[in-house]
C-alpha cells in the first residue's frame, strides 16, 4: 500500500503483442519498398538519375571510364558522347 492508503500499482510492463510488432514491421517494410521503388523509378526515368548512375559507375571504376556528355534516360534513348575506357594495367584503351 502507498502512503495515500491505495494499493501500489505493479510496475507497468511495456510488452507489445506479437501482432502489433508484426503490423508495425509490415508498415515499415512497405514504406522502405515504396522508397526503393521511387528511387529506382528516378534513376531509370530521369536525366538526373542517369547522370547519378553514370557518376557512380565512373567512381566505381576509378575514373577509368570517361563520358564527356550524356543525354536521355536509362530507360529511354540514352546518348553517350565521348566514351572512353582506359586501363593501362590491363592494356585496354577503348573509345
Beta strands, then each sheet from edge to edge (+ up, - down):
strand 1: 65-72
strand 2: 78-87
strand 3: 92-94
sheet 1: 1+ 2- 3+
end
